[in-house]
Amino acid sequence: MTDPAYQRLGLPVTASPYAVLRAAVRALHPNRLAVRGFRAARKRFYRQMLCAHAARQAVGDELTG
């Protein structure tokens, strides 16, 4: 099962990793981007989105959205 946060990004399976990162940054609330203490959590979120995208590419396009 795909991560719900990744599904909300709405990316095609052909998206580049850079596009995934840009979408993940836009998905976060600006207040969360401004807090230094959340840096590790933001990096973890970005890594999770990249891993979910890589897994989706490896399996193939099973998602329709």
DSSP file (Angstrom, degrees, kcal/mol; ACC not computed):
  #  RESIDUE AA STRUCTURE BP1 BP2  ACC     N-H-->O    O-->H-N    N-H-->O    O-->H-N    TCO  KAPPA ALPHA  PHI   PSI    X-CA   Y-CA   Z-CA
    1    1 A M              0   0    0      0, 0.0     2,-0.2     0, 0.0     0, 0.0   0.000 360.0 360.0 360.0 139.8    0.0    0.0    0.0
    2    2 A T        -     0   0    0      1,-0.1     5,-0.0     2,-0.0    50,-0.0  -0.540 360.0 -97.2 -83.8 146.6    1.2    3.4   -0.9
    3    3 A D     >  -     0   0    0     -2,-0.2     4,-2.0     1,-0.1     3,-0.4  -0.402  26.7-136.6 -60.5 129.6    1.8    6.1    1.7
    4    4 A P  H  > S+     0   0    0      0, 0.0     4,-1.8     0, 0.0    -1,-0.1   0.846 104.7  56.5 -59.9 -33.9   -1.3    8.4    1.8
    5    5 A A  H  > S+     0   0    0      1,-0.2     4,-0.6     2,-0.2    -2,-0.0   0.892 107.3  48.9 -65.1 -37.6    1.0   11.5    2.0
    6    6 A Y  H >> S+     0   0    0     -3,-0.4     3,-1.1     1,-0.2     4,-0.6   0.900 107.9  54.1 -67.4 -40.3    2.6   10.4   -1.2
    7    7 A Q  H >< S+     0   0    0     -4,-2.0     3,-1.1     1,-0.3    -1,-0.2   0.864 101.6  59.2 -62.2 -35.4   -0.7    9.9   -2.9
    8    8 A R  H 3< S+     0   0    0     -4,-1.8    -1,-0.3     1,-0.2    -2,-0.2   0.702  90.9  70.3 -67.8 -18.4   -1.7   13.5   -2.0
    9    9 A L  H << S-     0   0    0     -3,-1.1    -1,-0.2    -4,-0.6    -2,-0.2   0.820  91.7-149.0 -67.5 -29.0    1.2   14.8   -3.9
   10   10 A G    <<  +     0   0    0     -3,-1.1    -3,-0.1    -4,-0.6    -2,-0.1   0.887  34.2 161.4  66.0  41.7   -0.6   13.7   -7.1
   11   11 A L        -     0   0    0     -5,-0.4    -1,-0.2     1,-0.1     2,-0.1  -0.694  39.2-120.0 -96.8 146.1    2.6   12.9   -9.1
   12   12 A P    >   -     0   0    0      0, 0.0     3,-1.7     0, 0.0    -1,-0.1  -0.431  29.2-112.5 -74.8 159.9    2.8   10.8  -12.2
   13   13 A V  T 3  S+     0   0    0      1,-0.3    47,-0.1    50,-0.1    -2,-0.0   0.733 116.1  60.4 -65.6 -21.0    5.0    7.7  -12.1
   14   14 A T  T 3  S+     0   0    0      2,-0.0    -1,-0.3    47,-0.0    -3,-0.0   0.427  77.2 123.9 -87.2   1.2    7.3    9.4  -14.6
   15   15 A A    <   -     0   0    0     -3,-1.7    -4,-0.0     1,-0.1     0, 0.0  -0.296  63.2-118.3 -64.2 145.7    8.1   12.4  -12.3
   16   16 A S     >  -     0   0    0      1,-0.1     4,-1.9     4,-0.0     3,-0.2  -0.390  23.5-110.1 -78.4 160.5   11.7   13.0  -11.5
   17   17 A P  H  > S+     0   0    0      0, 0.0     4,-2.2     0, 0.0     5,-0.1   0.865 120.9  56.3 -59.0 -34.5   13.1   12.8   -8.0
   18   18 A Y  H  > S+     0   0    0      1,-0.2     4,-2.4     2,-0.2     5,-0.2   0.899 105.5  50.5 -63.8 -40.0   13.5   16.6   -8.1
   19   19 A A  H  > S+     0   0    0      2,-0.2     4,-2.3     1,-0.2    -1,-0.2   0.866 108.2  53.5 -64.9 -36.0    9.8   17.0   -9.0
   20   20 A V  H  X S+     0   0    0     -4,-1.9     4,-2.4     2,-0.2    -2,-0.2   0.928 109.4  48.0 -63.9 -44.6    8.9   14.8   -6.0
   21   21 A L  H  X S+     0   0    0     -4,-2.2     4,-2.4     2,-0.2    -2,-0.2   0.917 110.8  50.6 -63.2 -43.1   11.0   17.0   -3.7
   22   22 A R  H  X S+     0   0    0     -4,-2.4     4,-2.1     1,-0.2    -1,-0.2   0.915 112.1  47.1 -61.0 -42.6    9.4   20.2   -5.0
   23   23 A A  H  X S+     0   0    0     -4,-2.3     4,-1.4     1,-0.2    -1,-0.2   0.885 111.3  51.8 -66.6 -37.7    5.9   18.7   -4.5
   24   24 A A  H  X S+     0   0    0     -4,-2.4     4,-0.8     2,-0.2    -2,-0.2   0.893 109.2  49.6 -66.3 -39.4    6.8   17.5   -1.0
   25   25 A V  H >< S+     0   0    0     -4,-2.4     3,-0.8     1,-0.2    -1,-0.2   0.917 111.2  49.2 -64.9 -42.3    8.1   21.0    0.0
   26   26 A R  H 3< S+     0   0    0     -4,-2.1    -1,-0.2     1,-0.2    -2,-0.2   0.780 104.1  61.4 -66.9 -26.0    4.8   22.6   -1.4
   27   27 A A  H 3< S+     0   0    0     -4,-1.4    -1,-0.2    -5,-0.1     2,-0.2   0.744  90.0  84.6 -73.5 -23.0    2.8   20.0    0.6
   28   28 A L  S << S-     0   0    0     -4,-0.8     5,-0.0    -3,-0.8    14,-0.0  -0.552  88.9-109.5 -82.9 145.7    4.2   21.2    3.9
   29   29 A H    >>  -     0   0    0     -2,-0.2     4,-1.3     1,-0.1     3,-1.2  -0.470  26.7-120.2 -69.4 141.0    2.6   24.2    5.7
   30   30 A P  H 3> S+     0   0    0      0, 0.0     4,-1.2     0, 0.0    -1,-0.1   0.815 113.0  59.6 -55.0 -31.8    4.9   27.3    5.7
   31   31 A N  H 3> S+     0   0    0      1,-0.2     4,-0.8     2,-0.2     3,-0.1   0.855 103.3  51.8 -64.8 -33.0    5.0   27.3    9.5
   32   32 A R  H <4 S+     0   0    0     -3,-1.2    -1,-0.2     1,-0.2     3,-0.2   0.798 107.4  52.8 -73.2 -28.0    6.5   23.8    9.4
   33   33 A L  H  < S+     0   0    0     -4,-1.3    -1,-0.2     1,-0.2    -2,-0.2   0.765 106.4  54.0 -75.8 -25.0    9.2   25.0    7.0
   34   34 A A  H  < S+     0   0    0     -4,-1.2     2,-0.6    -3,-0.1    -1,-0.2   0.693  85.7  91.4 -84.7 -19.5   10.2   27.9    9.2
   35   35 A V    ><  -     0   0    0     -4,-0.8     3,-1.2    -3,-0.2     4,-0.1  -0.672  59.5-158.9 -86.3 119.2   10.8   26.0   12.5
   36   36 A R  G >  S+     0   0    0     -2,-0.6     3,-1.9     1,-0.2     4,-0.3   0.845  88.5  64.6 -62.9 -34.6   14.4   24.9   12.8
   37   37 A G  G 3  S+     0   0    0      1,-0.3     3,-0.3     2,-0.1     4,-0.3   0.682  96.4  58.2 -65.2 -17.4   13.6   22.1   15.3
   38   38 A F  G <> S+     0   0    0     -3,-1.2     4,-2.8     1,-0.2    -1,-0.3   0.344  74.1 103.7 -92.6   6.7   11.5   20.3   12.6
   39   39 A R  H <> S+     0   0    0     -3,-1.9     4,-2.5     1,-0.2     5,-0.2   0.910  80.9  46.9 -58.3 -45.8   14.5   20.0   10.2
   40   40 A A  H  > S+     0   0    0     -3,-0.3     4,-2.1    -4,-0.3    -1,-0.2   0.894 113.3  49.6 -63.7 -39.3   15.1   16.3   10.9
   41   41 A A  H  > S+     0   0    0     -4,-0.3     4,-2.4     2,-0.2    -1,-0.2   0.894 110.3  50.6 -67.0 -39.4   11.4   15.5   10.6
   42   42 A R  H  X S+     0   0    0     -4,-2.8     4,-2.6     2,-0.2    -2,-0.2   0.927 110.5  48.9 -63.6 -43.9   11.3   17.4    7.2
   43   43 A K  H  X S+     0   0    0     -4,-2.5     4,-2.4     1,-0.2    -2,-0.2   0.894 111.1  50.4 -62.6 -39.4   14.3   15.5    5.9
   44   44 A R  H  X S+     0   0    0     -4,-2.1     4,-2.4     2,-0.2    -1,-0.2   0.910 110.3  50.3 -63.8 -42.0   12.7   12.2    7.0
   45   45 A F  H  X S+     0   0    0     -4,-2.4     4,-2.2     2,-0.2    -2,-0.2   0.922 110.3  49.3 -61.2 -45.5    9.4   13.2    5.2
   46   46 A Y  H  X S+     0   0    0     -4,-2.6     4,-2.3     1,-0.2    -2,-0.2   0.915 111.3  49.5 -61.6 -42.8   11.3   14.1    2.0
   47   47 A R  H  X S+     0   0    0     -4,-2.4     4,-2.5     1,-0.2    -1,-0.2   0.904 109.5  51.7 -63.2 -40.7   13.1   10.7    2.2
   48   48 A Q  H  X S+     0   0    0     -4,-2.4     4,-2.5     2,-0.2    -1,-0.2   0.900 109.9  49.2 -62.7 -40.3    9.9    8.8    2.7
   49   49 A M  H  X S+     0   0    0     -4,-2.2     4,-2.1     2,-0.2    -2,-0.2   0.900 112.0  48.3 -66.3 -40.4    8.3   10.6   -0.3
   50   50 A L  H  X S+     0   0    0     -4,-2.3     4,-2.3     2,-0.2    -2,-0.2   0.897 112.8  48.2 -66.5 -39.4   11.4    9.7   -2.5
   51   51 A C  H  X S+     0   0    0     -4,-2.5     4,-2.4     2,-0.2    -2,-0.2   0.902 111.0  50.4 -67.3 -40.8   11.3    6.1   -1.3
   52   52 A A  H  X S+     0   0    0     -4,-2.5     4,-2.1     2,-0.2    -2,-0.2   0.894 111.9  48.2 -64.1 -38.6    7.6    5.8   -2.0
   53   53 A H  H  X S+     0   0    0     -4,-2.1     4,-2.3     2,-0.2    -2,-0.2   0.909 111.2  49.7 -68.5 -41.4    8.1    7.2   -5.5
   54   54 A A  H  X S+     0   0    0     -4,-2.3     4,-2.1     2,-0.2    -2,-0.2   0.898 111.2  49.8 -63.5 -39.9   10.9    4.9   -6.2
   55   55 A A  H  X S+     0   0    0     -4,-2.4     4,-2.1     2,-0.2     5,-0.2   0.898 110.1  50.5 -65.2 -39.9    8.9    1.9   -5.0
   56   56 A R  H  X S+     0   0    0     -4,-2.1     4,-2.2     1,-0.2    -2,-0.2   0.891 111.0  49.0 -65.6 -38.5    6.0    3.0   -7.3
   57   57 A Q  H  < S+     0   0    0     -4,-2.3    -1,-0.2     1,-0.2    -2,-0.2   0.875 110.2  51.4 -67.2 -36.2    8.3    3.3  -10.2
   58   58 A A  H  < S+     0   0    0     -4,-2.1    -2,-0.2     1,-0.2    -1,-0.2   0.879 115.7  40.4 -68.7 -37.8    9.7   -0.2   -9.5
   59   59 A V  H  < S-     0   0    0     -4,-2.1    -2,-0.2     1,-0.2     2,-0.2   0.836 114.9-119.3 -78.1 -34.3    6.3   -1.8   -9.4
   60   60 A G     <  -     0   0    0     -4,-2.2     2,-1.6    -5,-0.2    -1,-0.2  -0.531  47.0 -42.8 112.5 173.7    4.9    0.2  -12.3
   61   61 A D        +     0   0    0      1,-0.2    -4,-0.1    -2,-0.2    -5,-0.0  -0.593  67.3 146.0 -83.5  89.7    2.0    2.5  -12.5
   62   62 A E        +     0   0    0     -2,-1.6     2,-0.3    -6,-0.2    -1,-0.2   0.587  52.4  83.7 -95.4 -14.1   -0.7    0.9  -10.5
   63   63 A L        -     0   0    0     -3,-0.2   -50,-0.1     1,-0.1     0, 0.0  -0.688  61.7-159.7 -90.0 143.2   -2.2    4.2   -9.2
   64   64 A T              0   0    0     -2,-0.3    -1,-0.1     1,-0.1    -3,-0.0   0.584 360.0 360.0 -95.9 -11.0   -4.6    6.0  -11.4
   65   65 A G              0   0    0    -54,-0.0    -1,-0.1   -53,-0.0    -2,-0.0   0.432 360.0 360.0-120.2 360.0   -4.2    9.4   -9.9
